[in-house]
Amino acid sequence: MTGPPDERIALKHGAGGRAMRSLIERVFVQGFDAAPCGGIGLKEMDDGAALPVGDRWLVLTTDSHVIHPIFFPGGDIGRLAIAGTVNDLAMMGATEVLALTSAVIVEEGFASADLERIQRSMQATCREAGAPVVAGDTKVMGRGEIDGIVINTTGVALTDRVVTDRGLRPGDVLLVTGTIGDHGLAILAARHGLALEGNLASDVAPLNGLVRAALAAGGEGVVAMKDPTRGGVASALHEMAAKSGVGIVLDETAVPVSDAARAAAELVGIDPLHVANEGKALLGVRPEAAKRVLAALRAHPLGADAVFVGRAVAERPGSVILDTGVGRRLLAEPDGELMPRIC
């Protein structure tokens, strides 16, 4: 399968949603063999790969970070790079990180003080997550060849049980671990100098401790996980629904949004469901485990605002149905993130 002969890559192709998924399926997945030994690989398009090692699983993930601006309320590109990779591992059930690698590409003229500040932030986030960086690489590019700095991080971890993003069945409950849209809207406000009331800050944080608590409480009752980064909750739920072969009914009135994020979203006309998060997770849970998992999430500092937001149904597989409280409509999947370079 190929694209139109005159097609050019646009920012939307790297920003989550349908456009990016289509590009990956058409270009990058083609021609690669399946993961060895019955593992989970590129073709599954999950948050990482999982390879059997004895009676356990080795989970591997990699990510590159190009956020603008590099310093923002609540974090910076260094904290984002570590937390994002730790979270991708955690979304597959691998909460005990063995090691990370970090490759940094810096533009000529980049301030040494800023680089040192980013490094300190990475170190602090590593300590928070219990995730050591053990290898890396550094490159310097000429002025104008890149925009400031790019950081790539790779992570590996072991787990006894892999949790994929496709394990839902009708009747399962969907939870979100806290307020949505904070990261993307904080980046938008910082990028464009919006004067907003309230403390709008990114939620960027490593979630492995929070997910570890949820898995301990729910065991095999936790059947699907996804961090709603690029494309937001809407994109993540569409992926989970399509891969699981179920519909998802989302209770709009239950979805938590902070006052500051809601005000920013209304000002710029963006639905928080389409906005990226970097410190939240969506969990699909069997009904019998739901209350235990919710209690465990709320007992953790990063999950105090966790709530039930929806359920999986047999109707309209692959669709997300938004229950507004006065009616229902299909929730559109974004073609791409409304704001490029948010991670």
N, C-alpha and C positions, 0 to 999 in steps of 0.2 A: 504494500500500500504506500503510495507516494502522495505528496501534496501538489498543489498547482505549480506549474513550472516557474511562475514569476513570484511565488510567495517569498516574503522576507520575514525574518524573525522580528517580532515586536516585543515590547516590554511585557505585554500580557502573557507571552509564552513562558515567562519565568516567574509568574506571580500567582500561581495556584489556580484552581478552577479547571474548567473544561479545556481551555486552550493549552495549558501546560501539560495536562494529562494526555491530550491528543498528540502533542509533539513528542512526548516521551514514548508513547506506544508506537508511533509511526517511525521514529528515527532511532531512538536509543535502545529500545528493547529488542528490536529486530536483529536477528543473527546471533544473539547470545544464547548459549546453552542454558538449560534449566539448572537450578542449584543442585549440587551433587548430593547423593545419598538421601534423596527425598526431602531436602531442606527447602527453605523459603528464600527465593532469590528476586532478581530484578523484575521478572515477569509478574510477580504478585503485587508489585508497586505498593508495598507496605512501608512502614517507617524505617525499615532496615532489612537485613538478611539474617537468617537463622540457619546454622549448620549443626547437624548432630555431632557431638563429641562424646563418645561413650554413651552413658545414660543421661547426659545433659545436653544443653543447646548453647552454642556460641553465637551470640548476637553481635552483628557488626553494622555500623552506620557511618555515614559521612555527610558533611554539609559545608557549604561555603556561605560567607556572610558579607554582604555589601551594603549595609544599611546607611542611610543618609537622613539626618546627620549622625555622625559616629558617637557623639555624646548627646544624651536626651534625658528628660526627666524620668528617673527610676532606673537608669542603667546606661550602658554604652556597648559598643561592638564587642568588647572583650567578654563582658558578662553574658551577652547574647550568644557568643560562639560556644562557650562552655555549656551554658544551660540548654541551648537548643539541641546539642548532641546528646547530653545526658537524658533529655526528655524523650528523644527518639528511641533511645534504648529502653527507657522505662515503659513507653507505650507498647512494647513487645514483651513486657513482663520481666525485663532484665534490669533490676534496680541496684544491683551491686556492681559498680563499674570496675573492671580490671584496669583499664588504662585508656588514655586519650593521646592522640597526636595533634600537633598544631602546626600549620604552615601559614606563614604571614608574608604577604606581598605588599610592599610599601612603595609609595611614589617618592621619587627624588624631591627633596625639599620638605618632606613631612617633619613636623616638629618632634625632636627627641623627647621633650617633656610629655607630649601627648602619647607617644609610644610607651613610655614608662608608666604613664597613668593607666593605659589600657592593660599593660602587663600586670600591674597590681590588681586590677579588677578581675582579670582572669585567675590569678592566684587565689583571691578571696573566694571566688565562685567555686573553684576546685575544692577548697577546704570545706565549703558549705555542702557540696555534693559528695564528698569523699571520693573524688575522681582525679587521680594524678595524671598529669601530662608527662609522658616518658620519652617522647621523640618529637622532632619538628624540623622545619625548614624555613629559611628566610631568603627572600628575593627582593631586589630593589629595581623598580622600573623607572624609565625617564619621565620627566614632567609631561603631563597630559596623556600618558599611555594608560594610566588607570586613575581613578578618582580617589586619591588619598590612601586608602588601605583596604585590603581584602584579607579575610582570615578564613582558612579552611580547618575544620576539626573532624577527626575520625575517632570513633569510640568502639570499644569491645567490652563485652560482659558475658557472664555465664548465667543461665537460669535453668531451673528444673522443668518449667512449663512455659512455652511460648504462648502469648496472647496476641492474636491477629486483630485486624480491623474488620473481619468478615464473619464473626461468630454469632451474630444475632439470629434469633428466631422469634416468631410471633409470640407476644406476651412479655418479652424482655423489657426491662425498664432502662431508660437513659438518664444519666446524671451528668451535671456539669459541676466542676469543682469550685466555681466562684463567678464573679462578675465578668462579663464579656466586653470585648472591644477596647479595653484600656490601652493596650500596646499600640495598635494602629492609630487610634485617635490621638494619643500622646505624641506619636511621631509626626502626624499631620500638623498638630498645633505647633510643635517645635520647628518644623520645616518651614512653615509659612508665617511664623510669628503671630499666631492668633492670640489675642488677649482674652482669655477665658477665666471665668470665676471658678473657684474650687480647685482641689488638689488633683489634677489629672496627671497621672504618671503611668509609665509602662509597668506591666505585671511581670516582667521577665524574671524567672526564677527556676532553679533546678527542682524538678518534681519527683525525683526518685524516692525520697523519703515519704512523701504523701502517697505515692502509688504503692509503695511497700506496705504501708498501713492498710490500704484498701484491699490488697491481695491477701494479707494475713487475715483480715476479717471475712472476706468473701470467698477465698479459696477458688475452686473451680467454678464458682458462681459468677465470677468476673469473666465475661466471655468475649469482650471486644473493647478496644481502647483506641483513642485517636487524640492527638493534640491539635486543636483548631487554629493552626497558624495561618499561612497564606490562604485567602478565600474565606477565612473565618468559620464559624459554626455551621453556616449553610453549606459550604463546600465539604467540610468533614462529614456531616451527616449524609450528604448525597453519596459520598464514597462508601460509607458504612452500609447504607441501604442497598446500593447497587451490588456491592460485593457479597452481601449476605442474602440477597434475593428477597428482601422484605420491604414494606413501606414503613416510614417513621412518622408518627403523629407528634408534632412539637407544640407544646403548650406555650404560646407566646407570653401569656400573663405570668408564667412561672420563671421565665428566663431572667436572671439577675443582671441588671445594668446599673452602674453607679450613677449618681446624679450628675457628676462632672462629665462622664462619658456620654450620657444621654443628651446633655446640653450641647456638647460639641457635635454630636451626630446630627442633632436637629439643626444646628447652625449651618452645617455644610451639606445637609440633605443626604446623609449616608445611613443605611440601616446597620446597626451594630452587629447583626447576624452575619454580615458580609465583611467584617473587620477582623484583622489578624489579632491573635493572642499569643503570648509567649510564656505564660505561667498558668495556663488552665488546661484541663483535660476533660474529654468526654468518655464516659464509661458506660458500657452496656452490661447489664447485670440480670441474672435470673431473678424472678420475683421473690423467691424464698430467701435470697441473700441480700436483697435491696436495703432493708433497714439496717442490717449490720454494716454494710459498706458505707451507707450515708453517715452513720454514727462515727465510724472510724475516720472518715474524711473530715467531719466537723470538729473532731478532737485534735486535728493537726492545724498548726497556724496557717498553712497555705490553703486549707479547705474549710475554713470557718463558715463561708457563705455557700457551701455546696447545697444543691437542691436537685430534686427530681424535675426533669423538664419534658419528658416524653416517653413514648413506648413504641415498640416494634409491632407491626400489624401485618396480616397476610395480604391485605388489599394494596393495590398499586405498587408492586415491588419496584424498587429503585427510586421511588419518589419520596419527597419530604412534604408532608401535609401540615400546614400551619393552622392551628386552632387558635383563633383570635379572641375567643370568649363569646363572640356574637355570630361566628360563622367559621367556615373553613375554606382555605384556598391552597393551591400548590405553591410552595416556596421555590422560587427560581434559584438554580445554581449559578453563581457568578462565572462569567467567562474567564475572568482573571481578577486578581486583587485590584481593588479600586485605587490603591496607592502603591506604586512600584517602590522597590528598595526599602521595604519595611523590616527586612531580616537579612 
